[in-house]
Amino acid sequence: MIAQTDYKELYRPQFHLTPPAGPMSDPNGMVFFEGEYHQFYQYSGQWGHAVSTDLVHWEHLPLALVRDELGDCWSGSAVVDWDDSSGLFGGSAGLVALFTHFKDGLQSLSLAYSADRGRTWIKYAGNPVIPNPGLKDFRDPKVLRHKESGKWVMVVSADQCVHFYSSDNLIDWTFESEFGEGQGSHVAVWECPDLFALPIDGNPDRLKWVLHVSLGDNAETDGSTAQYFIGEFDGRTFVNDLPAAEVRWTDYGQDFYAAVSYSDVPDEDGRRIWLGWTSNWKYPFEGPTEPWKGGMSIPRSLSLKTLQDGTIGLVQQPAQELQRLREGRREFQPAVVGDGALSLDFSGSSYELVTEIEWEDAEEFGIRLCVSDREATAVGYSPNNACLFLDRTRSGFSDIQSRSGGPAGFAKRFEAPYSTAERRVKLHVFVDVSIVEVFVDDGERVITSLIYPDAASGSLELYASGGSALFSNLNIYPLRSIW
C-alpha cells in the first residue's frame, strides 16, 4: 500500500522523484517499455517502483521485488527481452530483471521477469543464475544487448574491479573478462557499474564506450563518489583509452551516487539518459526529512564531447522534458557587479536559472541561492584558482551525523578544477527546495548537493569580489510541482 502524503513537507523537493515515505537509495532496473519509464530503486533491500510517461511526472506503484528465502533484493538492472531469448514469454516481449540476492553475507545474482508491463514479477525458479564466485563483493549487475556480438552482456561489481559476462538467453552466463586493476581510483569498493556506447561530438562514426562505476564511502574523498572510463569494448573485454592512473570524476558535489542509465530508450530518440541517488553513503538517511529519506536527481542526457583542452569528456545536460515544468520566464538585464552583491527581484524555492558570466580581473564571482539574513548557498567560479565551486557552509541545517557516528561535516565547500581561456562561463542551475544541481558550460562539469535552508530563505543575489563580473543572458524559470 502506498503511503499517503501531500508532498509538501519541509524540505520536500517539488520536481525531483522522492518516495511517499521511507528510504529511497540506489536507482535500479531503469528501463523504457511500451511508453513508460520504469524507475525501480532500493527500498530497504527491496525494489520500490515508480513509472512515468514523460520522465517528469511519476506514479508510485507497489513494491516490485520483495525479499524471499534467498535474501534481500539488492541493486540490479532490467531490459526488454524483445525476441524472447529467455523463453519466458511464449514468443512475446517481456521485461527481465537481473538483481543481487543477499543473505548471511553472501551476494549472488538472480533473475525475475514480468509479462504485464512490470506490474507483477516472477522470480526465476533456478535462482541464483550466477552463484557467488568466492567474493565478498559481487553485486549490482547491469545488463545490455551488444549488437555486434549478438549477445547479452553483463557488467558486475566485484570488489574494486568489474567482471564481464555474456549470455544468449539471459539465464546461462559465461565469464568473459575483468577490468580494474591499476585503473582509475581505488579508494573504495566499485559499485553500480554501467556500460554504454556514445558518439563523440555527435558523430555516429566515432563511437566510444563509457564504463561508469560508483565508489563507496571512504576518507580520501570524504564520502562516496563516482568515476568513469572511456575506451573500447568488443563484447568481452573493455580497454581503457585514458592513462591508467587518470581519474575522471562524474560529479564534483557530494550527493550524486549510483547513477545508471535507462535501457531500451527508442533508437529514434538517440539519447542515453541517466539519473542518480541524491545522497551519500557517509550520511545516507541522516537528513532532517520526514516521512521520506532520499530521492533521485533530475534525469540527465549524456554525450561525449571534445573539451577545450582537446580531451574527450563525458557531458551531462538536463533532460529536455524538464522544460515542460516552466511557469513563464523572468528575464533580467545584463548587470555588472564589482566587489559587492546585487539582489535580484526574485524569490522562490523550485526554479531553473541560466546565465553567462564574463570577467576581467575578478578573483571570485557567482550567485548566492536561497538567501536570507543568515543563510546563502554560493555557486560560482574562482579564476585565480581555476575552479568552480558550490559552498554550503551557510546553507541552513547542517547538524547531520555520519553513518559511522559523529558529525558528517556537512557544511563544506565543493570545488571542481576547471580552466577556460575565454573568460566566460555558463551556469545552468536547478534549485528544488533541498537539492541544487549545477551544470557548467553545457554540462562539462556538474556539481550536485543537498542543502537544508529555512523556508524563508528564497532570495537570490549576484556577487563578485576582487574585481567585477558581467552577468548576461540571465533567465529564471519558476518550475511547477510534479505532485
C-alpha positions as CSV (number, residue, x, y, z in Angstrom):
1,M,0.0,0.0,0.0
2,I,1.3,3.4,-1.0
3,A,1.7,5.8,2.0
4,Q,-0.4,9.0,1.8
5,T,1.3,12.4,1.5
6,D,0.7,15.8,0.0
7,Y,4.4,16.1,-0.9
8,K,4.5,19.5,0.8
9,E,6.6,18.6,3.9
10,L,9.5,20.8,5.0
11,Y,12.5,20.2,2.6
12,R,10.4,18.1,0.2
13,P,11.6,18.6,-3.5
14,Q,8.8,19.5,-5.9
15,F,10.2,18.3,-9.3
16,H,12.5,15.5,-8.1
17,L,11.4,12.0,-7.6
18,T,11.1,11.1,-3.9
19,P,9.3,8.2,-2.2
20,P,6.0,8.9,-0.4
21,A,7.6,7.6,2.8
22,G,10.6,5.6,3.8
23,P,14.1,5.3,2.3
24,M,15.0,5.7,-1.4
25,S,18.6,4.9,-2.4
26,D,20.3,3.3,-5.5
27,P,18.3,3.5,-8.7
28,N,17.6,0.0,-10.1
29,G,16.1,-1.6,-13.1
30,M,15.8,1.5,-15.2
31,V,14.1,0.6,-18.5
32,F,11.7,2.1,-21.1
33,F,8.9,-0.2,-22.3
34,E,5.6,0.4,-24.1
35,G,5.5,4.1,-23.4
36,E,6.7,4.0,-19.8
37,Y,9.9,4.8,-18.0
38,H,10.3,2.4,-15.1
39,Q,12.2,3.7,-12.1
40,F,12.9,1.0,-9.6
41,Y,15.0,1.8,-6.6
42,Q,16.4,0.4,-3.4
43,Y,13.9,0.4,-0.6
44,S,15.5,-1.3,2.4
45,G,16.6,-4.4,0.5
46,Q,13.6,-4.5,-1.8
47,W,12.7,-2.8,-5.1
48,G,10.5,0.2,-4.9
49,H,8.8,1.1,-8.2
50,A,7.6,4.3,-10.0
51,V,6.6,4.8,-13.6
52,S,6.4,7.9,-15.9
53,T,5.4,8.6,-19.4
54,D,7.5,11.8,-19.7
55,L,10.5,11.5,-17.3
56,V,8.9,14.3,-15.2
57,H,5.7,13.2,-13.6
58,W,5.8,9.9,-11.6
59,E,3.2,7.4,-10.4
60,H,4.3,5.3,-7.4
61,L,3.4,1.6,-7.7
62,P,3.6,-1.2,-5.1
63,L,7.0,-2.8,-4.3
64,A,8.2,-4.9,-7.3
65,L,10.7,-7.3,-5.8
66,V,10.5,-8.3,-2.2
67,R,12.9,-10.3,0.0
68,D,12.5,-14.1,-0.1
69,E,14.2,-17.2,1.1
70,L,17.3,-16.3,-0.9
71,G,17.6,-13.0,1.0
72,D,17.2,-9.3,0.3
73,C,16.8,-8.0,-3.3
74,W,19.7,-5.6,-3.8
75,S,20.6,-3.5,-6.8
76,G,20.4,-4.6,-10.4
77,S,19.0,-3.7,-13.9
78,A,16.2,-4.5,-16.3
79,V,16.0,-5.0,-20.0
80,V,13.3,-5.7,-22.6
81,D,13.7,-9.3,-24.0
82,W,12.3,-8.3,-27.3
83,D,12.8,-11.7,-29.1
84,D,12.0,-13.8,-26.1
85,S,15.6,-15.1,-26.0
86,S,14.9,-16.3,-22.4
87,G,11.9,-18.4,-23.4
88,L,10.0,-16.9,-20.6
89,F,7.3,-15.1,-22.6
90,G,5.9,-17.6,-25.1
91,G,7.3,-15.8,-28.0
92,S,6.3,-12.3,-27.0
93,A,8.4,-9.5,-25.5
94,G,8.7,-9.0,-21.7
95,L,10.8,-7.4,-19.0
96,V,13.7,-9.3,-17.4
97,A,15.5,-8.0,-14.3
98,L,18.9,-9.2,-13.1
99,F,19.4,-8.3,-9.4
100,T,21.5,-9.1,-6.4
101,H,20.4,-11.6,-3.8
102,F,22.0,-11.0,-0.4
103,K,21.7,-13.4,2.6
104,D,24.1,-14.1,5.5
105,G,26.8,-12.0,4.0
106,L,26.7,-13.8,0.6
107,Q,25.9,-12.0,-2.6
108,S,24.7,-13.8,-5.8
109,L,22.9,-12.8,-9.0
110,S,19.3,-13.7,-9.7
111,L,16.6,-13.2,-12.3
112,A,13.0,-12.1,-12.3
113,Y,10.6,-11.5,-15.1
114,S,7.4,-9.7,-15.9
115,A,4.9,-10.3,-18.7
116,D,2.5,-7.5,-17.7
117,R,4.5,-4.3,-18.2
118,G,6.3,-4.6,-14.9
119,R,3.2,-4.7,-12.7
120,T,4.0,-8.2,-11.3
121,W,7.2,-10.1,-11.2
122,I,8.0,-13.8,-11.0
123,K,11.4,-14.9,-9.6
124,Y,13.1,-17.5,-11.7
125,A,12.9,-21.0,-10.3
126,G,16.6,-21.6,-10.9
127,N,17.9,-18.6,-8.9
128,P,20.7,-17.7,-8.5
129,V,21.6,-17.7,-12.2
130,I,25.2,-16.7,-11.2
131,P,26.2,-18.1,-7.7
132,N,28.8,-16.2,-5.8
133,P,32.3,-17.0,-7.2
134,G,34.0,-16.6,-3.8
135,L,34.0,-12.8,-3.5
136,K,32.8,-10.7,-0.6
137,D,31.5,-8.0,-3.0
138,F,29.7,-9.4,-6.1
139,R,26.7,-7.4,-7.0
140,D,24.8,-4.7,-9.0
141,P,24.5,-6.4,-12.4
142,K,24.0,-4.1,-15.3
143,V,22.7,-5.9,-18.5
144,L,22.8,-4.6,-22.1
145,R,22.4,-6.0,-25.6
146,H,25.7,-6.0,-27.5
147,K,24.6,-5.7,-31.1
148,E,27.9,-6.6,-32.7
149,S,28.3,-10.0,-31.0
150,G,24.5,-10.6,-30.8
151,K,24.8,-11.5,-27.1
152,W,23.6,-10.1,-23.8
153,V,26.4,-8.7,-21.8
154,M,26.5,-8.2,-18.0
155,V,28.9,-6.0,-16.1
156,V,29.1,-6.8,-12.3
157,S,30.7,-5.1,-9.4
158,A,33.5,-7.3,-8.0
159,D,35.3,-5.5,-5.1
160,Q,37.5,-2.9,-6.7
161,C,37.0,-4.0,-10.3
162,V,34.2,-5.2,-12.6
163,H,33.6,-8.6,-14.2
164,F,32.0,-9.1,-17.7
165,Y,29.7,-12.0,-18.6
166,S,27.9,-12.9,-21.8
167,S,24.7,-14.9,-22.5
168,D,22.5,-15.9,-25.3
169,N,19.4,-16.2,-23.1
170,L,19.7,-14.0,-20.0
171,I,19.8,-17.2,-17.9
172,D,23.0,-19.0,-18.7
173,W,26.1,-16.7,-18.2
174,T,29.7,-17.2,-19.2
175,F,32.5,-15.2,-17.6
176,E,34.5,-13.2,-20.2
177,S,37.0,-10.8,-18.5
178,E,37.8,-8.5,-15.7
179,F,38.7,-4.8,-15.7
180,G,40.0,-2.5,-13.0
181,E,43.4,-3.5,-11.6
182,G,45.7,-0.4,-11.8
183,Q,43.0,1.7,-13.4
184,G,41.5,4.9,-12.1
185,S,40.7,5.4,-8.4
186,H,40.7,2.5,-5.9
187,V,39.8,4.4,-2.7
188,A,36.8,2.2,-2.1
189,V,34.7,-0.7,-3.5
190,W,33.4,-0.2,-7.0
191,E,29.6,-0.3,-7.2
192,C,26.6,0.0,-9.5
193,P,28.5,-0.2,-12.9
194,D,27.1,0.9,-16.2
195,L,28.3,0.4,-19.7
196,F,27.2,2.1,-22.9
197,A,28.4,3.5,-26.2
198,L,28.2,7.2,-27.2
199,P,29.3,9.1,-30.4
200,I,32.0,11.7,-30.0
201,D,30.7,15.2,-30.8
202,G,27.5,13.6,-32.2
203,N,29.4,11.8,-35.0
204,P,28.0,8.2,-35.3
205,D,31.2,7.1,-37.0
206,R,33.2,7.9,-33.8
207,L,31.8,5.7,-31.1
208,K,33.4,5.1,-27.8
209,W,32.3,3.0,-24.8
210,V,31.8,4.6,-21.4
211,L,32.3,2.4,-18.3
212,H,31.0,4.1,-15.1
213,V,31.4,2.9,-11.5
214,S,30.5,4.4,-8.2
215,L,32.9,4.3,-5.3
216,G,31.7,3.6,-1.7
217,D,32.2,5.7,1.4
218,N,35.9,6.5,2.1
219,A,38.0,9.1,3.9
220,E,40.0,10.2,0.9
221,T,37.0,11.6,-1.0
222,D,35.1,12.3,2.2
223,G,32.2,10.0,1.4
224,S,31.1,8.1,-1.7
225,T,31.6,9.3,-5.3
226,A,31.8,8.0,-8.9
227,Q,34.2,7.8,-11.8
228,Y,34.1,6.9,-15.5
229,F,36.4,5.5,-18.2
230,I,36.3,5.9,-22.0
231,G,37.5,3.2,-24.2
232,E,36.7,0.2,-26.5
233,F,34.5,-2.8,-25.8
234,D,34.1,-5.8,-28.1
235,G,31.5,-7.7,-26.1
236,R,34.1,-9.5,-24.0
237,T,36.8,-7.0,-22.9
238,F,37.0,-3.3,-22.1
239,V,40.1,-1.4,-22.9
240,N,40.7,2.0,-21.3
241,D,41.8,4.8,-23.7
242,L,42.7,7.0,-20.8
243,P,46.1,6.8,-19.0
244,A,45.6,4.1,-16.4
245,A,46.2,6.4,-13.4
246,E,43.9,9.2,-14.7
247,V,40.7,9.6,-12.7
248,R,37.6,11.2,-14.3
249,W,35.1,12.1,-11.6
250,T,31.4,12.1,-12.6
251,D,30.1,14.8,-10.3
252,Y,32.0,17.2,-8.0
253,G,29.4,17.5,-5.3
254,Q,28.6,15.0,-2.6
255,D,25.1,13.9,-3.5
256,F,25.1,12.1,-6.8
257,Y,25.6,8.4,-6.5
258,A,24.9,5.1,-8.1
259,A,23.9,6.7,-11.4
260,V,22.8,4.2,-14.1
261,S,21.1,4.7,-17.4
262,Y,17.8,3.7,-18.9
263,S,17.7,0.6,-21.1
264,D,15.7,0.4,-24.3
265,V,15.1,4.1,-24.9
266,P,13.9,4.1,-28.5
267,D,16.6,4.3,-31.2
268,E,14.8,7.3,-32.8
269,D,15.2,9.2,-29.5
270,G,19.0,8.7,-29.8
271,R,19.7,9.6,-26.2
272,R,21.4,8.0,-23.3
273,I,19.6,9.1,-20.1
274,W,20.5,8.5,-16.5
275,L,19.9,9.8,-13.0
276,G,21.5,9.2,-9.6
277,W,20.6,8.9,-5.9
278,T,20.8,12.3,-4.2
279,S,22.6,11.4,-1.1
280,N,25.9,9.9,0.1
281,W,26.9,6.7,1.9
282,K,28.6,8.9,4.5
283,Y,25.2,10.1,5.7
284,P,22.7,8.0,3.7
285,F,19.5,8.6,5.6
286,E,20.6,11.1,8.2
287,G,19.0,14.2,6.7
288,P,16.2,16.1,8.5
289,T,13.4,14.9,6.2
290,E,10.2,13.1,7.2
291,P,8.4,10.9,6.3
292,W,10.8,10.2,3.4
293,K,14.6,9.8,3.1
294,G,16.4,10.2,-0.1
295,G,15.5,10.9,-3.7
296,M,16.7,11.0,-7.3
297,S,18.4,13.7,-9.3
298,I,16.8,15.2,-12.4
299,P,17.2,13.0,-15.5
300,R,20.3,13.9,-17.5
301,S,21.1,13.3,-21.1
302,L,24.7,12.1,-21.7
303,S,27.2,12.7,-24.6
304,L,30.9,12.6,-25.3
305,K,32.4,15.9,-26.3
306,T,35.8,17.3,-27.3
307,L,36.6,19.6,-24.4
308,Q,38.5,22.9,-24.5
309,D,41.8,21.1,-23.6
310,G,41.3,18.7,-26.6
311,T,40.4,15.7,-24.5
312,I,37.2,13.7,-24.7
313,G,34.9,14.1,-21.7
314,L,31.5,12.8,-20.6
315,V,29.0,15.7,-20.6
316,Q,25.7,15.7,-18.7
317,Q,22.8,18.0,-19.6
318,P,19.3,18.3,-18.1
319,A,16.8,16.3,-19.9
320,Q,14.7,18.5,-22.2
321,E,11.5,17.2,-20.7
322,L,12.0,19.4,-17.7
323,Q,11.2,22.4,-19.7
324,R,7.6,21.3,-19.5
325,L,7.5,22.4,-15.9
326,R,8.5,26.0,-16.6
327,E,5.9,28.6,-15.5
328,G,6.9,31.5,-17.5
329,R,10.3,33.3,-17.7
330,R,11.9,36.1,-15.7
331,E,14.4,37.8,-17.9
332,F,16.9,40.2,-16.3
333,Q,19.0,42.9,-17.9
334,P,22.8,42.5,-18.1
335,A,24.4,43.6,-14.8
336,V,28.0,44.4,-13.9
337,V,28.8,43.5,-10.3
338,G,32.0,44.6,-8.6
339,D,33.3,43.9,-5.1
340,G,29.8,43.5,-3.7
341,A,26.4,42.0,-4.3
342,L,23.3,42.8,-6.3
343,S,19.9,41.4,-5.1
344,L,17.6,40.2,-7.8
345,D,13.8,40.8,-7.8
346,F,13.0,37.1,-7.3
347,S,12.1,34.7,-4.6
348,G,11.4,31.0,-4.9
349,S,12.3,27.5,-3.8
350,S,11.9,25.5,-7.0
351,Y,13.3,27.0,-10.2
352,E,15.8,26.9,-13.0
353,L,18.4,29.6,-13.6
354,V,20.6,30.2,-16.6
355,T,23.2,32.9,-17.1
356,E,26.6,33.7,-18.7
357,I,29.3,35.4,-16.8
358,E,32.3,37.3,-18.1
359,W,35.1,38.8,-16.2
360,E,38.4,40.7,-16.5
361,D,40.0,40.8,-13.1
362,A,37.6,39.4,-10.6
363,E,39.0,37.0,-8.0
364,E,35.7,35.3,-7.4
365,F,32.1,35.7,-8.6
366,G,28.9,33.8,-8.7
367,I,25.3,33.5,-7.5
368,R,24.0,33.2,-4.0
369,L,21.0,31.0,-3.8
370,C,18.4,30.5,-1.0
371,V,19.4,33.8,0.6
372,S,18.2,35.2,3.9
373,D,19.8,37.3,6.6
374,R,21.6,34.2,8.0
375,E,21.8,31.8,5.0
376,A,23.1,31.5,1.5
377,T,24.4,28.8,-0.9
378,A,27.1,30.2,-3.2
379,V,27.7,28.8,-6.7
380,G,30.5,30.4,-8.8
381,Y,34.0,30.4,-10.2
382,S,37.4,31.4,-8.9
383,P,39.6,32.3,-11.9
384,N,42.8,32.6,-9.9
385,N,42.3,29.0,-8.6
386,A,40.8,27.8,-11.9
387,C,38.0,26.1,-10.0
388,L,34.2,26.1,-9.9
389,F,32.6,25.7,-6.5
390,L,29.4,25.2,-4.5
391,D,29.6,26.4,-0.9
392,R,27.0,25.1,1.5
393,T,28.8,26.3,4.7
394,R,25.8,28.7,5.3
395,S,23.0,26.7,3.7
396,G,20.9,26.1,6.7
397,F,20.6,23.0,8.8
398,S,23.9,21.1,8.8
399,D,23.9,19.1,12.1
400,I,23.9,15.8,10.2
401,Q,25.5,12.7,11.6
402,S,27.6,10.3,9.7
403,R,26.6,6.7,9.3
404,S,29.6,5.7,11.5
405,G,28.7,8.2,14.2
406,G,29.8,11.7,14.9
407,P,29.3,14.8,12.7
408,A,29.3,14.3,9.0
409,G,31.0,17.7,8.2
410,F,28.0,18.6,6.1
411,A,28.7,22.3,6.0
412,K,31.5,22.5,3.4
413,R,32.6,23.9,0.1
414,F,32.9,21.7,-3.0
415,E,35.4,22.5,-5.8
416,A,35.8,21.3,-9.4
417,P,39.0,22.1,-11.3
418,Y,38.1,23.9,-14.5
419,S,40.1,26.2,-16.8
420,T,38.7,28.3,-19.6
421,A,40.7,30.6,-21.9
422,E,37.5,32.6,-22.9
423,R,36.9,34.4,-19.6
424,R,33.3,33.3,-19.8
425,V,31.4,30.6,-18.1
426,K,27.8,29.5,-18.4
427,L,25.9,28.4,-15.4
428,H,22.7,26.3,-15.6
429,V,21.3,25.8,-12.1
430,F,18.4,23.8,-10.8
431,V,17.2,24.6,-7.3
432,D,14.5,22.4,-5.7
433,V,13.9,23.2,-2.0
434,S,16.7,21.0,-0.7
435,I,18.6,19.9,-3.9
436,V,20.9,22.1,-6.0
437,E,22.3,20.8,-9.4
438,V,24.8,22.9,-11.2
439,F,25.7,22.3,-14.9
440,V,28.6,24.4,-16.2
441,D,29.3,25.2,-19.8
442,D,26.6,22.8,-21.1
443,G,27.5,20.1,-18.7
444,E,31.3,19.9,-18.9
445,R,31.3,20.0,-15.1
446,V,28.4,19.1,-12.7
447,I,28.0,19.7,-9.0
448,T,25.1,18.2,-7.1
449,S,24.4,19.0,-3.5
450,L,21.8,18.7,-0.8
451,I,21.0,21.8,1.3
452,Y,18.5,22.4,4.1
453,P,17.7,26.1,4.2
454,D,14.9,27.7,6.2
455,A,11.6,28.0,4.3
456,A,12.1,31.8,4.3
457,S,15.5,31.6,2.5
458,G,14.3,32.2,-1.0
459,S,16.1,35.3,-2.3
460,L,18.8,35.5,-5.0
461,E,21.8,37.7,-5.4
462,L,24.7,38.1,-7.8
463,Y,28.2,38.9,-6.4
464,A,31.8,39.4,-7.2
465,S,35.0,40.1,-5.2
466,G,38.5,41.4,-6.1
467,G,37.1,42.9,-9.3
468,S,34.0,42.9,-11.4
469,A,31.9,40.5,-13.4
470,L,29.3,40.9,-16.1
471,F,26.2,38.7,-15.8
472,S,24.2,38.5,-19.0
473,N,21.5,36.3,-20.6
474,L,20.1,35.8,-17.1
475,N,16.8,34.0,-17.1
476,I,14.9,32.4,-14.3
477,Y,12.2,29.8,-14.8
478,P,9.9,29.0,-11.8
479,L,9.1,25.3,-12.0
480,R,5.7,23.9,-11.1
481,S,5.4,20.9,-8.8
482,I,5.1,17.4,-10.3
483,W,2.8,16.4,-7.5
